[in-house]
Amino acid sequence: MDKKNLKIDNKISFISDFLKNINKFYLVVSENELKIFNNFINSAFLPANFNDKIVNSVKEIYNEFIESNLQEFCFLNKKLKINFYNKEIDFEFLVFKVDNDFYFILVNDGFIRDEFFRIAILNTLSHELKTPLTIIKGYIQYLLRLKDTESFYNTLNIILSNVYRLEELVSELIEVSKFVSDNVLLKNDIFSLKKLLDFVISKFRSKISSKDIKLILDINLSDQDEIIGDFEKIRYAIQEIIENAYKYGKDQIIVKAYKGKDGFYIQVKDNGVGIKKEIINEIFHLFSRTNNELNRDVYGLGVGLFLVKKIIDYHNGKIIIKSKENKGTTVTIFIPFKLKKSDSKF
């Protein structure tokens, strides 16, 4: 490879790496073939053939520019009208050429993100809110005809559990809106991580035992191992990880916790259905589920892991998910130390 080609390849690599790092929606076309398509929109909620429509439309523009002999690093704007859930939306692209590669960078990605968020949340809510409301409506109609006292109270418990479910869904959406709008206020609570884990695990014991799942605990922490952070948000994150292991696990859940050199580690492992390889990178996306179709056997908005990732990130921590389909999933959370002593909240 000569020096000129090496410089061009380095230039192209730098541009692509930069666009990926800032999470831009962009395509690269060369010789009428798609080379790169970096799409920030969760494919599980895209309309049918959406990506094909984008690619085909971009290739039409590419052919126009080939005929007009576009000069290198000559920047042009181009609009595409794409049907997005029965609505025509303008996708505005900045187009430029590097050697034989044509870059198509989405300019109005903020608007597209907002539009996607609005449409995806409406589609998801239409599924997830309808089920508990239908149950509540049916049981209230049943109660109006009921005279037996025991059946009356059993029915009220079913209604109450579905009200709790609706309350949970709404609470999650409120948290999502805060993180999406970057309007999150973290509290500096001080509490024992071991006691928090004991508290969260105690809530699952009866559910886990009723499902004949073996719970193995390996908690190498003392009551004095305190953490500084937002108590409720960290509780939610740990609870969500264990809840997923319960939902998708088979017959064993292992919960580990220990103190490392720089912080605390919490690991939850199950031997359940696992996550498909092709969607593992999308698992933290908003409205992402463990498969590309809504699983009606397991309810949820698909916002849990999105919130968990945001919560851990806001605490300067890390979360890693390793999974094999039909083998199980391991989730590891790291939360760094904050060296400060005070009266514990928990």
C-alpha positions in Angstrom: 0.0 0.0 0.0 1.5 3.4 -1.0 1.6 6.4 1.3 -1.3 8.2 -0.4 -3.7 5.2 0.1 -2.4 4.8 3.7 -3.3 8.4 4.5 -6.8 8.0 2.9 -7.4 4.8 4.9 -6.3 6.5 8.1 -8.5 9.5 7.4 -11.6 7.3 6.7 -10.9 5.2 9.8 -10.6 8.4 12.0 -13.9 9.8 10.6 -15.7 6.5 11.2 -14.3 6.0 14.7 -15.3 9.6 15.6 -18.8 9.2 14.3 -19.3 6.0 16.2 -18.0 7.5 19.4 -20.5 10.3 19.3 -23.2 7.8 18.4 -24.1 9.4 15.1 -26.6 7.9 12.7 -24.6 7.6 9.4 -24.0 5.4 6.4 -21.0 5.0 4.1 -21.5 3.9 0.5 -18.7 3.0 -2.0 -19.2 1.7 -5.5 -22.9 1.5 -4.9 -22.4 -0.9 -2.0 -23.1 -0.2 1.7 -19.9 -0.3 3.7 -21.1 1.0 7.1 -24.5 1.6 8.7 -24.4 2.9 12.2 -28.0 3.2 13.5 -28.8 4.4 17.0 -32.4 3.3 16.8 -33.3 0.0 18.5 -34.1 -2.4 15.6 -36.7 -4.2 17.7 -39.0 -1.2 17.3 -38.3 -0.1 13.8 -41.0 -0.4 11.1 -40.7 -3.4 8.7 -38.0 -2.8 6.1 -37.1 0.5 7.6 -33.3 0.0 7.2 -33.8 -1.2 3.6 -35.7 2.0 2.8 -33.0 4.2 4.2 -30.2 2.3 2.4 -32.1 2.3 -1.0 -32.9 6.0 -0.7 -29.3 6.8 0.2 -28.0 4.8 -2.8 -30.3 6.8 -5.1 -28.6 10.0 -3.8 -25.2 8.3 -4.2 -25.9 7.7 -7.9 -26.9 11.3 -8.4 -23.6 12.4 -6.9 -21.6 10.0 -8.9 -23.0 11.5 -12.1 -22.4 15.0 -10.9 -18.7 14.1 -10.0 -18.8 15.4 -6.4 -15.4 16.7 -5.3 -13.7 15.3 -2.2 -14.7 17.0 1.1 -17.4 19.1 -0.7 -20.2 19.2 1.9 -23.8 19.1 0.7 -27.2 18.8 2.5 -29.8 16.4 1.3 -33.3 15.6 2.6 -35.0 12.2 2.4 -38.7 11.6 3.1 -39.0 8.3 4.9 -42.3 6.7 6.0 -41.9 6.2 9.8 -44.9 4.4 11.3 -47.3 5.8 8.7 -45.8 9.3 9.0 -43.6 11.1 6.5 -40.5 12.3 8.2 -37.6 14.4 6.8 -34.2 12.7 7.3 -31.6 15.4 6.7 -28.2 14.2 5.7 -24.9 15.9 5.4 -23.1 14.3 2.5 -19.4 14.4 1.6 -16.8 12.3 -0.2 -13.5 10.9 0.9 -11.7 9.1 -1.9 -14.4 6.7 -3.2 -16.4 6.6 0.0 -19.5 8.8 0.4 -20.5 9.7 3.9 -24.2 10.3 4.7 -24.5 11.7 8.3 -27.9 12.4 9.8 -28.1 16.0 10.8 -31.5 16.2 12.5 -30.8 13.1 14.7 -32.1 14.9 17.8 -35.6 15.3 16.2 -35.5 11.7 14.9 -34.6 10.4 18.4 -37.5 12.4 19.9 -39.9 11.1 17.3 -38.7 7.5 17.8 -39.1 7.9 21.6 -42.6 9.2 21.2 -43.7 6.5 18.7 -42.0 3.7 20.5 -43.4 4.6 23.9 -46.9 4.8 22.5 -46.6 1.4 20.8 -45.2 -0.1 24.0 -47.7 1.4 26.3 -50.6 0.2 24.1 -49.4 -3.3 24.8 -48.3 -3.1 28.4 -51.0 -0.9 29.9 -53.9 -2.7 28.1 -53.3 -6.0 29.9 -53.6 -5.0 33.5 -56.5 -2.6 32.7 -58.4 -5.4 30.9 -57.9 -7.6 34.0 -59.0 -4.9 36.4 -62.1 -4.2 34.3 -63.0 -7.8 34.1 -62.7 -8.5 37.8 -64.6 -5.4 38.8 -67.5 -6.6 36.5 -67.2 -10.0 38.2 -67.3 -8.4 41.7 -70.5 -6.6 40.9 -72.1 -10.0 40.5 -70.3 -11.7 43.4 -71.9 -12.6 46.8 -69.3 -15.0 48.2 -67.1 -13.2 50.7 -63.9 -15.4 50.2 -64.0 -15.0 46.4 -64.7 -11.3 46.9 -61.4 -10.8 48.8 -59.4 -13.0 46.4 -60.6 -11.0 43.5 -59.7 -7.7 45.3 -56.2 -9.0 45.7 -55.9 -9.7 42.0 -57.2 -6.2 41.2 -54.7 -4.7 43.7 -51.7 -6.6 42.2 -52.6 -5.2 38.8 -52.9 -1.7 40.2 -49.4 -2.2 41.7 -48.2 -3.3 38.2 -49.6 -0.2 36.6 -48.0 1.9 39.3 -44.7 0.3 38.6 -44.9 0.9 34.9 -45.8 4.6 35.4 -42.9 5.0 37.9 -40.5 3.5 35.4 -41.7 5.9 32.7 -41.2 8.9 35.0 -37.6 7.8 35.7 -37.0 7.3 32.0 -38.2 10.8 31.2 -35.8 12.2 33.8 -32.8 10.4 32.3 -33.8 11.2 28.7 -34.1 14.9 29.6 -31.0 14.8 31.7 -33.0 16.0 34.7 -31.7 13.5 37.3 -30.9 14.4 40.9 -28.8 11.8 42.8 -28.9 11.6 46.6 -25.8 11.0 48.6 -27.4 8.4 51.0 -25.0 6.3 53.1 -26.0 2.7 53.7 -24.8 -0.8 54.2 -24.6 -2.6 50.8 -24.9 -6.0 52.6 -28.1 -4.9 54.3 -29.5 -3.6 51.1 -28.8 -6.9 49.3 -30.4 -8.8 52.2 -33.5 -6.6 51.9 -33.8 -7.0 48.1 -33.2 -10.8 48.2 -35.8 -11.3 51.0 -38.5 -9.9 48.7 -37.7 -12.6 46.1 -37.3 -15.6 48.4 -41.0 -16.7 48.3 -41.3 -16.0 44.5 -38.1 -18.0 43.8 -39.0 -20.9 46.0 -42.5 -21.1 44.5 -40.9 -21.5 41.0 -38.6 -24.3 42.3 -35.5 -22.2 41.7 -32.4 -22.8 43.8 -31.0 -19.5 45.2 -27.3 -19.6 46.0 -25.8 -16.7 47.9 -22.1 -15.8 48.2 -22.2 -12.4 49.9 -18.6 -11.6 51.2 -19.5 -8.2 52.8 -20.0 -7.0 56.3 -22.6 -4.7 57.7 -19.9 -2.1 58.0 -19.3 -2.1 54.2 -21.0 1.2 53.4 -21.8 2.8 50.1 -22.5 6.4 49.3 -25.1 6.9 46.6 -28.8 7.1 45.8 -30.3 4.4 47.9 -33.6 4.0 46.0 -31.9 4.0 42.6 -29.3 1.5 43.5 -32.0 -0.7 45.1 -33.9 -0.5 41.9 -30.8 -1.5 39.9 -30.1 -4.6 42.0 -33.7 -5.5 42.2 -34.1 -5.3 38.4 -31.1 -7.6 37.8 -32.4 -10.2 40.2 -35.9 -9.8 38.8 -34.6 -10.6 35.3 -32.8 -13.7 36.6 -36.1 -14.8 38.1 -38.1 -14.1 35.0 -35.8 -15.7 32.5 -33.9 -18.2 34.7 -34.4 -21.9 34.7 -33.7 -23.6 38.1 -30.8 -21.7 39.7 -29.8 -18.2 40.5 -26.4 -17.3 42.0 -25.9 -13.9 43.7 -22.4 -12.9 44.6 -21.1 -9.7 46.2 -17.6 -8.7 47.4 -15.4 -5.7 48.0 -12.6 -5.1 45.4 -9.7 -2.8 45.3 -11.6 0.2 44.0 -15.2 -0.6 44.9 -18.0 -3.1 45.3 -18.9 -5.9 42.9 -22.4 -7.5 42.6 -22.9 -10.4 40.3 -26.2 -12.2 39.4 -26.0 -15.4 37.4 -28.8 -17.6 36.0 -29.0 -20.7 33.8 -32.0 -19.6 31.8 -32.8 -18.8 28.2 -29.9 -16.4 27.7 -29.8 -13.5 25.2 -29.4 -13.9 21.5 -25.9 -12.9 20.2 -27.3 -10.6 17.6 -29.1 -8.4 20.1 -26.7 -8.4 23.1 -25.4 -5.0 22.1 -28.9 -3.6 22.1 -29.9 -4.8 25.5 -29.3 -1.5 27.3 -31.3 0.4 24.6 -34.6 2.0 25.6 -37.6 -0.3 25.1 -35.2 -3.3 24.4 -36.5 -6.8 25.2 -34.5 -10.0 25.3 -35.9 -10.9 21.9 -37.1 -8.9 18.9 -40.7 -9.5 19.6 -42.8 -8.6 22.7 -42.8 -11.7 24.9 -46.3 -11.9 26.3 -45.3 -14.4 28.9 -43.1 -11.8 30.6 -44.5 -8.4 31.1 -42.5 -5.2 31.1 -41.8 -2.0 29.1 -38.3 -2.9 28.1 -36.9 0.0 30.1 -35.4 -1.9 33.1 -31.9 -2.4 31.8 -31.9 1.0 30.2 -32.5 2.5 33.7 -30.0 0.2 35.4 -27.3 1.2 33.0 -28.1 4.9 33.5 -28.1 4.5 37.3 -24.8 2.7 37.4 -23.3 5.2 34.9 -24.4 8.1 37.1 -22.6 6.5 40.0 -19.5 6.3 37.9 -19.8 2.5 37.9 -19.9 -0.2 35.3 -22.3 -3.0 34.2 -21.3 -5.9 32.1 -23.6 -8.6 30.7 -22.3 -11.9 29.4 -24.8 -14.4 28.0 -25.2 -17.5 25.8 -28.5 -18.5 24.3 -30.1 -21.4 26.2 -27.1 -21.4 28.6 -27.8 -18.4 30.9 -26.8 -14.9 31.7 -24.3 -13.3 34.1 -24.7 -9.6 35.0 -21.8 -7.9 36.9 -22.2 -4.4 38.5 -19.3 -2.4 39.8 -19.9 0.6 42.1 -16.7 2.6 43.1 -15.9 3.6 46.6 -16.7 7.1 47.9 -14.5 7.6 51.0 -16.7 9.4 53.4 -18.0 8.3 56.9 -21.3 9.2 58.4 -24.3 7.8 60.0 -25.7 5.0 57.9 -29.2 5.3 56.5 -29.7 1.5 56.4 
